[in-house]
Amino acid sequence: MKAIKMFLIVVILWFANLEAQTFFAPDPFAHTFSIVAYDPATGDIGVAVQSHWFSVGTSVTWGEAGAGVIATQSFVNVSFGVKGLELLKQGLSPQEVVDKLISEDEGRDFRQLAVLDVKGRVAAYTGKSCIQPAGHITGNGYSVQANLMINDKIWPAMSEAFEKSTGPLAERMMTALEAAQKAGGDIRGKQSAAMLVFRGKSTGKIWEDKLVDLRVDDSPNPLKELRRLLKVHRAYEHMNNGDLAVEKKQMKKAMDEYSTAMKMFPDNLEIKYWTAVALANNGEFDKALPMFKDIFKKDKNWKDLTPRLIPSGLLTVDEEKLKLIMK
């Protein structure tokens, strides 16, 4: 209750202060916990966040391959995202970026900011007027930061969880967010979450450089939903890899990828359907046929779709086999 009263007092004082209103009025109240991080094994960079604020990912998380990632929060100065990435591309270090952005901001005392570049260098700032408990920890290739928390254990829990974690960067950041929530999280509760992961080195193809882009804008349990979406994302990565393998006539690889996706989400009809198509095209019709039948029983629209694949060359079975599928 003391923290909530403090929050209300700060808001009232800000509205009463005309000078403060000049920088406060357009800024969202994204009090939150977040992480920016670097994967030395792949060079990937990422940022992830949870907050009791609607659509936190639209204001807090920023990133670009070849530049870095940024988390701007507390009484958010959204421009820090765009300006910070531009400064990183100009060659400034994360510390220089933080120093420049903060020094030029009249609302600096209410800001919280973390910047990480493609070399894994990191810098962070917590303004003295951020609603307590608030703070940050910078480590080797990461920074965790939080404000308006239920206690002061949140960002240390994130730091410890991230340092002990293994695996892909997205899953490691997910573990850090879950540790924050387990330690108590935002005193107001939870509403939204987001995660971005980019290649550290840009390929020049924006659509290939963003590896993960997930958002939960409004949910009673955003981290649980974000974890689920990340799992779906991984399953569809395997499906996409399978499709690429099919294009290259690497059918064994394709079936391995499809099989992995199927194991992750055995009840997903989309994944099951295209796996069946791949099996049929690969001459494994006896395996494909019962899968088609099971899919059609659950949703007849997939049956209606199937003959349409023939003219496009996406299903390459002969007329007799097609009749068996449609029977």
C-alpha positions as CSV (number, residue, x, y, z in Angstrom):
1,M,0.0,0.0,0.0
2,K,2.9,2.4,0.8
3,A,4.2,2.0,-2.7
4,I,0.8,2.6,-4.3
5,K,0.4,5.8,-2.3
6,M,3.8,6.9,-3.3
7,F,2.9,6.3,-7.0
8,L,-0.3,8.4,-6.6
9,I,1.6,11.2,-4.9
10,V,4.2,11.4,-7.7
11,V,1.5,11.5,-10.4
12,I,-0.4,14.3,-8.6
13,L,2.8,16.3,-8.2
14,W,3.7,15.9,-11.8
15,F,0.4,17.1,-13.0
16,A,0.6,20.1,-10.7
17,N,4.1,21.0,-12.1
18,L,3.8,22.8,-15.4
19,E,7.5,22.3,-16.2
20,A,7.2,18.6,-15.7
21,Q,4.2,18.5,-18.0
22,T,6.3,19.6,-20.9
23,F,8.1,16.2,-20.9
24,F,5.5,14.1,-19.2
25,A,2.3,14.6,-21.2
26,P,3.1,12.4,-24.2
27,D,4.9,9.6,-22.3
28,P,3.3,6.2,-21.3
29,F,3.6,4.9,-17.7
30,A,5.5,1.7,-18.5
31,H,6.7,0.8,-15.1
32,T,8.1,-2.6,-15.6
33,F,11.0,-5.1,-15.5
34,S,13.1,-5.9,-18.6
35,I,16.3,-7.4,-19.9
36,V,18.6,-6.6,-22.8
37,A,21.1,-9.3,-23.6
38,Y,23.7,-10.6,-26.0
39,D,24.5,-14.2,-27.1
40,P,28.3,-14.6,-27.6
41,A,27.8,-18.0,-29.3
42,T,25.6,-16.6,-32.2
43,G,26.1,-12.8,-31.9
44,D,22.3,-12.4,-31.5
45,I,20.9,-9.5,-29.5
46,G,17.6,-9.3,-27.7
47,V,15.3,-7.4,-25.4
48,A,12.3,-8.6,-23.4
49,V,9.8,-7.1,-20.9
50,Q,6.7,-7.5,-18.8
51,S,4.5,-4.8,-17.3
52,H,1.1,-4.0,-15.8
53,W,0.5,-1.7,-18.7
54,F,-1.3,-2.3,-22.0
55,S,0.9,-3.3,-25.0
56,V,4.2,-2.6,-23.3
57,G,6.1,-3.8,-26.3
58,T,5.1,-0.8,-28.4
59,S,6.9,1.6,-26.2
60,V,9.6,-0.2,-24.2
61,T,11.4,-2.6,-26.6
62,W,13.5,-1.4,-29.5
63,G,16.2,-3.0,-31.6
64,E,17.9,-3.3,-35.0
65,A,20.4,-5.8,-36.4
66,G,23.8,-4.3,-36.8
67,A,23.0,-1.6,-34.1
68,G,21.7,-3.0,-30.8
69,V,18.7,-3.2,-28.5
70,I,17.2,-0.8,-26.1
71,A,14.7,-0.9,-23.2
72,T,13.3,2.5,-22.2
73,Q,10.9,2.5,-19.3
74,S,9.5,3.9,-16.1
75,F,7.9,7.2,-17.3
76,V,8.9,6.2,-20.8
77,N,10.7,8.6,-23.1
78,V,9.8,6.6,-26.3
79,S,12.2,8.7,-28.4
80,F,15.1,7.0,-26.6
81,G,14.4,3.9,-28.7
82,V,14.8,5.6,-32.1
83,K,17.5,8.1,-31.1
84,G,19.5,5.5,-29.2
85,L,19.6,3.1,-32.2
86,E,20.7,5.9,-34.5
87,L,23.5,6.9,-32.1
88,L,24.7,3.3,-31.9
89,K,24.8,3.2,-35.7
90,Q,26.9,6.3,-35.6
91,G,29.5,4.4,-33.6
92,L,28.8,5.6,-30.0
93,S,29.2,3.1,-27.2
94,P,26.2,2.1,-25.1
95,Q,27.5,4.3,-22.2
96,E,27.9,7.3,-24.5
97,V,24.4,6.7,-25.8
98,V,23.0,6.6,-22.3
99,D,24.9,9.7,-21.2
100,K,23.8,11.7,-24.2
101,L,20.1,10.7,-24.1
102,I,19.9,11.3,-20.3
103,S,21.8,14.6,-20.3
104,E,19.4,16.0,-22.9
105,D,16.2,14.9,-21.2
106,E,14.5,17.2,-18.7
107,G,12.7,14.2,-17.3
108,R,15.9,12.2,-16.6
109,D,15.1,11.7,-12.9
110,F,12.0,9.7,-13.8
111,R,13.6,7.6,-16.6
112,Q,15.0,4.1,-16.7
113,L,17.1,3.1,-19.7
114,A,19.3,0.1,-20.8
115,V,21.3,0.0,-24.0
116,L,23.2,-3.0,-25.5
117,D,25.3,-3.0,-28.7
118,V,26.2,-5.8,-31.1
119,K,29.5,-6.4,-29.3
120,G,27.7,-7.2,-26.1
121,R,28.7,-3.9,-24.4
122,V,26.0,-2.6,-22.1
123,A,25.0,0.5,-20.1
124,A,22.0,1.3,-17.9
125,Y,20.5,4.2,-16.0
126,T,17.9,4.4,-13.2
127,G,16.7,7.9,-12.4
128,K,16.6,9.0,-8.7
129,S,12.9,9.7,-8.9
130,C,11.8,6.3,-10.4
131,I,9.2,4.8,-8.1
132,Q,10.8,2.4,-5.7
133,P,11.8,-0.3,-5.5
134,A,13.8,0.4,-8.6
135,G,17.3,-0.5,-9.9
136,H,19.4,-2.3,-12.4
137,I,22.3,-4.7,-12.7
138,T,24.7,-4.8,-15.6
139,G,26.6,-8.0,-16.2
140,N,28.7,-9.6,-18.9
141,G,26.6,-9.1,-22.1
142,Y,23.3,-8.1,-20.4
143,S,21.4,-5.7,-18.2
144,V,18.3,-6.2,-16.1
145,Q,16.3,-3.3,-14.8
146,A,13.0,-2.8,-12.9
147,N,10.9,-0.1,-11.2
148,L,7.7,0.0,-9.2
149,M,8.3,-3.5,-8.0
150,I,6.8,-5.4,-5.1
151,N,10.3,-5.7,-3.5
152,D,13.9,-5.1,-4.3
153,K,14.6,-8.8,-5.1
154,I,13.3,-8.6,-8.7
155,W,16.3,-7.5,-10.8
156,P,18.8,-9.5,-8.7
157,A,16.6,-12.6,-9.4
158,M,16.6,-11.8,-13.1
159,S,20.4,-11.4,-13.1
160,E,21.0,-14.7,-11.3
161,A,18.5,-16.6,-13.6
162,F,20.0,-15.3,-16.8
163,E,23.6,-16.1,-15.7
164,K,22.6,-19.6,-14.8
165,S,20.5,-20.2,-17.9
166,T,21.6,-22.0,-21.1
167,G,20.2,-22.4,-24.6
168,P,19.0,-19.9,-27.2
169,L,18.9,-16.2,-26.2
170,A,15.1,-15.9,-26.4
171,E,14.6,-18.8,-23.9
172,R,17.3,-17.4,-21.6
173,M,15.6,-14.0,-21.5
174,M,12.3,-15.8,-20.9
175,T,13.8,-17.5,-17.9
176,A,14.9,-14.1,-16.6
177,L,11.4,-12.7,-16.9
178,E,9.9,-15.7,-15.2
179,A,12.4,-15.3,-12.3
180,A,11.3,-11.7,-11.9
181,Q,7.6,-12.7,-11.7
182,K,8.4,-15.5,-9.3
183,A,10.3,-13.1,-7.0
184,G,7.2,-10.9,-6.8
185,G,7.2,-8.8,-10.0
186,D,5.3,-5.5,-10.5
187,I,3.4,-4.4,-7.4
188,R,0.3,-3.6,-9.6
189,G,0.2,-7.1,-11.2
190,K,0.7,-8.1,-14.8
191,Q,-0.9,-7.3,-18.2
192,S,1.5,-7.4,-21.1
193,A,4.8,-8.7,-22.3
194,A,7.1,-8.6,-25.4
195,M,10.3,-10.0,-26.8
196,L,12.6,-9.1,-29.7
197,V,15.7,-10.9,-31.0
198,F,17.8,-9.8,-33.9
199,R,21.0,-11.0,-35.6
200,G,23.9,-9.0,-34.3
201,K,25.3,-8.6,-37.8
202,S,22.9,-7.3,-40.4
203,T,22.5,-9.3,-43.6
204,G,20.9,-6.3,-45.3
205,K,17.6,-8.1,-45.4
206,I,15.4,-6.8,-42.6
207,W,13.0,-9.7,-42.9
208,E,15.7,-12.2,-42.1
209,D,17.5,-10.1,-39.4
210,K,14.6,-10.1,-37.0
211,L,14.6,-13.6,-35.5
212,V,11.9,-13.3,-32.8
213,D,9.1,-10.7,-32.6
214,L,6.5,-11.7,-30.0
215,R,4.0,-9.6,-28.1
216,V,1.2,-10.2,-25.6
217,D,-0.7,-6.9,-25.4
218,D,-3.4,-7.8,-22.8
219,S,-3.5,-11.0,-20.8
220,P,-4.1,-12.0,-17.1
221,N,-0.9,-14.1,-17.4
222,P,1.3,-12.5,-20.1
223,L,4.5,-14.5,-19.3
224,K,2.7,-17.8,-19.6
225,E,1.3,-16.7,-22.9
226,L,4.7,-15.4,-24.1
227,R,6.3,-18.7,-23.2
228,R,3.5,-20.5,-25.2
229,L,4.0,-18.2,-28.2
230,L,7.8,-18.8,-28.1
231,K,7.2,-22.5,-28.3
232,V,4.8,-22.0,-31.2
233,H,7.4,-19.8,-32.8
234,R,10.0,-22.6,-32.5
235,A,7.7,-25.2,-33.9
236,Y,7.0,-23.0,-37.0
237,E,10.7,-22.4,-37.4
238,H,11.0,-26.2,-37.9
239,M,8.1,-26.1,-40.4
240,N,9.8,-23.3,-42.3
241,N,13.1,-25.2,-42.3
242,G,11.2,-28.2,-43.6
243,D,9.7,-26.1,-46.4
244,L,13.1,-24.9,-47.4
245,A,14.4,-28.4,-47.4
246,V,11.6,-29.5,-49.7
247,E,12.5,-26.7,-52.1
248,K,16.0,-28.1,-52.2
249,K,14.8,-31.7,-52.6
250,Q,16.3,-32.6,-49.2
251,M,13.4,-34.8,-48.2
252,K,15.1,-36.5,-45.2
253,K,15.9,-33.2,-43.7
254,A,12.4,-31.9,-44.4
255,M,10.8,-34.8,-42.7
256,D,13.1,-34.5,-39.7
257,E,12.0,-30.8,-39.4
258,Y,8.3,-31.6,-39.8
259,S,8.5,-34.4,-37.3
260,T,10.1,-32.2,-34.7
261,A,7.3,-29.6,-35.2
262,M,4.7,-32.3,-34.9
263,K,6.2,-33.5,-31.6
264,M,6.0,-30.0,-30.2
265,F,2.4,-29.5,-31.2
266,P,0.7,-32.8,-32.1
267,D,-2.8,-31.3,-32.1
268,N,-2.0,-28.4,-34.4
269,L,-3.9,-29.2,-37.6
270,E,-1.8,-26.8,-39.7
271,I,1.4,-28.5,-38.8
272,K,-0.1,-31.9,-39.2
273,Y,-1.6,-31.1,-42.6
274,W,1.6,-29.9,-44.2
275,T,3.5,-32.8,-42.7
276,A,1.0,-35.1,-44.4
277,V,1.4,-33.3,-47.7
278,A,5.2,-33.6,-47.5
279,L,4.9,-37.4,-46.7
280,A,2.6,-37.9,-49.6
281,N,4.9,-36.0,-52.0
282,N,7.9,-38.0,-50.6
283,G,6.3,-41.3,-51.6
284,E,5.3,-42.2,-48.0
285,F,1.6,-42.3,-48.8
286,D,0.7,-45.0,-46.3
287,K,1.9,-42.7,-43.5
288,A,0.2,-39.6,-45.0
289,L,-3.3,-41.1,-45.6
290,P,-4.4,-41.7,-42.0
291,M,-3.1,-38.3,-41.1
292,F,-5.3,-36.7,-43.8
293,K,-8.3,-38.7,-42.6
294,D,-7.8,-37.6,-39.0
295,I,-7.4,-33.9,-40.1
296,F,-10.5,-34.0,-42.3
297,K,-12.6,-35.5,-39.5
298,K,-11.7,-32.6,-37.2
299,D,-12.0,-29.8,-39.8
300,K,-13.6,-30.5,-43.3
301,N,-12.1,-27.2,-44.7
302,W,-8.7,-29.0,-45.0
303,K,-10.4,-31.5,-47.2
304,D,-11.9,-28.8,-49.4
305,L,-8.4,-27.3,-49.7
306,T,-6.6,-30.4,-50.7
307,P,-7.6,-30.7,-54.5
308,R,-6.6,-27.0,-54.9
309,L,-3.0,-27.9,-54.1
310,I,-2.7,-30.1,-57.3
311,P,-2.7,-27.3,-59.9
312,S,-0.1,-25.4,-57.9
313,G,2.2,-28.4,-57.7
314,L,2.1,-28.4,-53.9
315,L,0.6,-31.8,-53.8
316,T,2.1,-34.2,-56.4
317,V,0.1,-37.4,-56.0
318,D,-1.6,-39.0,-58.9
319,E,-5.4,-39.0,-59.5
320,E,-5.8,-42.4,-57.9
321,K,-4.1,-41.4,-54.7
322,L,-6.0,-38.1,-54.6
323,K,-9.2,-40.1,-54.7
324,L,-8.1,-42.2,-51.7
325,I,-7.3,-39.0,-49.8
326,M,-10.7,-37.5,-50.6
327,K,-12.7,-40.7,-50.1
